Amino acid sequence: MKCFTDQGLPLRGRDEKENSLRRGDTRWGSHHNYVHSLLKLFLPTCTVLEDICDGLGMSSQRGDAEGTYKTLTSFEFVFILHMMKDILKICHDLCQLLQRKSQDILNAMDLLRSTKVQIQLLRDAGWEQFIENVKLFCDKEEIFYPENFTDNEKDILKIMLTHYKEDITNHPEFKNISMISELCQILVRTGKSTTYPLVDRLIQLVLTLPVSTATVE
């Protein structure tokens, strides 16, 4: 955002007060406002960046604008942006309470428990709707997920999966896994995610599907 906020460029067709982000404001409630505003003003934000890339901004800012635009219009960025919106929305009341000078510890503990329950519900029952919301947003803004694997990586992945299967099925820490989330955690803990990077990428893609269980294979 720096490449156009430094210039004071308002987003087209919007009131400048609505578009401008308050500098120095780092409270949790403002984090949610930033994310919400970026989603709401996604198209005009991209338009401003495109204008800078096309020569509206200073030459020193064009490189930053191009990099920002590329990141902003990626599936990964949109996915994380939506995840941040949902998490920050759930945590909003708790964060506001904890920032008060006179903290009520008992009420804070109650709200903490409630917040944990809501996050767990989002994880257990809200995943499919979350993915659908991301897909709808990407379709609307014409953002497409890049090709997951190159042809060369697909060939390498076939061999890597053979080694992976032989290794993991004989590893004691992977014996009783029933959830994909467990598999990811143990892969990272044992360093296998680094040993089999393409398999790790494949598993991360599976996590975006409405599937809650998986075998090691």
Wavefront OBJ file of the C-alpha trace (Angstrom):
o trace
v 0.000 0.000 0.000
v 2.996 2.271 0.600
v 3.547 3.006 -3.067
v 0.299 4.985 -3.364
v -0.354 6.097 0.234
v 2.921 8.028 0.143
v 1.565 9.943 -2.835
v -1.771 10.554 -1.153
v -3.630 9.075 -4.105
v -7.292 8.444 -3.221
v -9.027 5.409 -4.630
v -11.260 6.416 -7.516
v -14.920 7.042 -6.872
v -14.579 6.870 -3.092
v -14.379 9.408 -0.311
v -10.765 9.965 0.682
v -11.600 9.584 4.355
v -12.993 6.107 3.700
v -10.041 5.042 1.598
v -7.144 6.344 3.638
v -5.568 4.089 6.245
v -4.686 5.821 9.480
v -0.931 5.759 9.847
v 0.450 4.509 13.141
v -2.802 2.806 14.172
v -1.873 -0.755 15.053
v -4.746 -1.817 17.319
v -6.415 -5.140 16.596
v -9.711 -3.520 15.654
v -7.919 -1.463 13.037
v -6.238 -4.569 11.615
v -9.701 -5.967 10.899
v -10.746 -2.631 9.381
v -7.701 -2.654 7.089
v -8.463 -6.156 5.829
v -12.171 -5.404 5.415
v -11.417 -2.170 3.526
v -8.958 -3.871 1.199
v -11.514 -6.554 0.315
v -14.221 -3.933 -0.180
v -11.986 -1.675 -2.291
v -10.015 -4.428 -4.007
v -10.754 -3.348 -7.587
v -10.056 0.392 -7.112
v -6.879 -0.494 -5.195
v -5.695 -2.583 -8.148
v -6.623 0.277 -10.486
v -4.429 2.716 -8.542
v -1.510 0.278 -8.656
v -1.984 -0.233 -12.399
v -1.985 3.557 -12.916
v 1.314 3.847 -11.037
v 2.790 0.996 -13.082
v 1.669 2.760 -16.271
v 3.504 5.942 -15.337
v 1.168 7.921 -13.082
v 3.521 7.580 -10.118
v 7.179 8.473 -9.801
v 9.611 6.154 -11.562
v 11.123 5.067 -8.249
v 7.714 3.734 -7.166
v 6.856 1.724 -10.264
v 8.881 -1.294 -9.201
v 7.160 -1.355 -5.809
v 3.772 -0.945 -7.480
v 4.405 -3.833 -9.874
v 5.490 -6.126 -7.041
v 2.532 -5.110 -4.891
v 0.078 -5.633 -7.753
v 1.480 -9.090 -8.496
v 1.143 -10.104 -4.849
v -2.277 -8.531 -4.419
v -3.755 -10.384 -7.398
v -2.441 -13.827 -6.398
v -4.690 -16.608 -5.129
v -2.449 -17.117 -2.086
v -2.804 -13.473 -1.001
v -6.591 -13.507 -1.390
v -6.809 -16.791 0.528
v -4.778 -15.394 3.448
v -6.697 -12.101 3.354
v -10.019 -13.905 3.776
v -8.572 -16.077 6.534
v -7.338 -12.976 8.379
v -10.767 -11.363 8.046
v -12.547 -14.326 9.614
v -10.000 -14.823 12.412
v -9.760 -11.125 13.302
v -13.548 -10.854 13.327
v -13.800 -13.720 15.822
v -11.019 -12.282 18.012
v -12.256 -8.680 17.870
v -14.207 -8.568 21.154
v -11.467 -10.350 23.095
v -8.779 -8.017 21.741
v -10.849 -4.945 22.589
v -11.342 -6.186 26.152
v -7.640 -6.934 26.649
v -6.675 -3.430 25.505
v -8.701 -1.698 28.215
v -6.735 -0.070 31.017
v -8.964 -1.634 33.684
v -9.018 -5.280 32.631
v -11.680 -7.651 33.924
v -9.734 -10.917 34.140
v -12.750 -13.154 34.813
v -14.700 -11.815 31.849
v -11.561 -11.973 29.730
v -11.145 -15.679 30.550
v -14.792 -16.337 29.653
v -14.401 -14.474 26.378
v -11.156 -16.334 25.667
v -12.957 -19.671 26.008
v -15.761 -18.468 23.746
v -13.251 -17.229 21.177
v -11.464 -20.590 21.132
v -14.804 -22.343 20.567
v -15.651 -20.049 17.645
v -12.254 -20.610 16.025
v -12.667 -24.371 16.413
v -16.125 -24.166 14.814
v -14.636 -22.235 11.901
v -12.045 -24.970 11.486
v -14.444 -27.911 11.857
v -17.657 -26.683 10.242
v -16.854 -23.498 8.355
v -14.093 -24.652 6.026
v -16.225 -25.503 2.993
v -18.062 -22.175 3.156
v -14.753 -20.350 3.599
v -13.275 -21.973 0.481
v -16.449 -21.190 -1.444
v -16.231 -17.516 -0.414
v -12.611 -17.335 -1.578
v -13.486 -18.958 -4.908
v -16.414 -16.581 -5.475
v -14.202 -13.572 -4.746
v -11.503 -14.833 -7.107
v -14.045 -15.482 -9.855
v -15.452 -11.972 -9.423
v -12.014 -10.336 -9.538
v -10.714 -12.733 -12.225
v -7.970 -14.153 -10.028
v -6.988 -17.675 -10.962
v -4.920 -20.229 -9.104
v -1.621 -20.833 -10.925
v -0.667 -24.229 -12.251
v 0.162 -26.331 -9.209
v 3.020 -28.319 -10.736
v 5.116 -27.970 -13.860
v 5.500 -30.992 -16.147
v 8.987 -31.574 -14.766
v 7.731 -31.397 -11.179
v 4.987 -33.903 -11.983
v 7.612 -36.415 -13.137
v 9.711 -35.791 -10.036
v 6.625 -36.035 -7.807
v 5.878 -39.576 -9.035
v 9.292 -40.786 -7.873
v 9.149 -38.702 -4.704
v 5.807 -40.266 -3.764
v 7.373 -43.725 -4.054
v 10.133 -42.774 -1.603
v 7.602 -40.972 0.597
v 5.314 -43.995 0.853
v 8.185 -46.338 1.741
v 9.592 -43.899 4.288
v 6.396 -42.759 6.008
v 4.663 -46.134 6.293
v 7.669 -47.455 8.230
v 8.089 -44.387 10.444
v 6.700 -44.824 14.007
v 5.453 -41.232 14.321
v 3.101 -41.646 11.345
v 1.392 -44.847 12.480
v -1.890 -43.540 13.920
v -2.635 -40.459 11.828
v -6.275 -39.863 10.878
v -6.365 -36.125 10.084
v -4.553 -34.177 7.384
v -3.729 -31.466 9.925
v -1.912 -34.069 12.046
v 0.023 -35.245 9.008
v 1.169 -31.691 8.232
v 2.324 -31.086 11.804
v 4.349 -34.303 11.974
v 5.869 -33.718 8.536
v 7.176 -30.363 9.753
v 8.302 -31.698 13.142
v 10.252 -34.587 11.620
v 11.725 -32.504 8.788
v 9.994 -34.659 6.163
v 8.313 -31.586 4.667
v 11.786 -30.461 3.596
v 12.788 -33.924 2.400
v 9.632 -34.220 0.270
v 8.769 -30.605 -0.700
v 6.497 -31.502 -3.627
v 4.532 -33.941 -1.480
v 4.200 -31.234 1.159
v 2.850 -28.859 -1.506
v 0.393 -31.520 -2.658
v -0.890 -32.012 0.888
v -1.356 -28.262 1.307
v -3.510 -28.281 -1.826
v -5.579 -31.134 -0.398
v -6.222 -28.948 2.652
v -8.172 -26.559 0.422
v -10.621 -29.341 -0.451
v -13.650 -30.344 1.669
v -11.858 -33.409 3.023
v -11.330 -33.933 6.744
v -9.521 -37.274 6.876
v -6.784 -38.965 4.919
v -4.538 -41.986 5.086
v -0.784 -41.617 5.051
v -0.749 -42.717 1.421
l 1 2 3 4 5 6 7 8 9 10 11 12 13 14 15 16 17 18 19 20 21 22 23 24 25 26 27 28 29 30 31 32 33 34 35 36 37 38 39 40 41 42 43 44 45 46 47 48 49 50 51 52 53 54 55 56 57 58 59 60 61 62 63 64 65 66 67 68 69 70 71 72 73 74 75 76 77 78 79 80 81 82 83 84 85 86 87 88 89 90 91 92 93 94 95 96 97 98 99 100 101 102 103 104 105 106 107 108 109 110 111 112 113 114 115 116 117 118 119 120 121 122 123 124 125 126 127 128 129 130 131 132 133 134 135 136 137 138 139 140 141 142 143 144 145 146 147 148 149 150 151 152 153 154 155 156 157 158 159 160 161 162 163 164 165 166 167 168 169 170 171 172 173 174 175 176 177 178 179 180 181 182 183 184 185 186 187 188 189 190 191 192 193 194 195 196 197 198 199 200 201 202 203 204 205 206 207 208 209 210 211 212 213 214 215 216 217
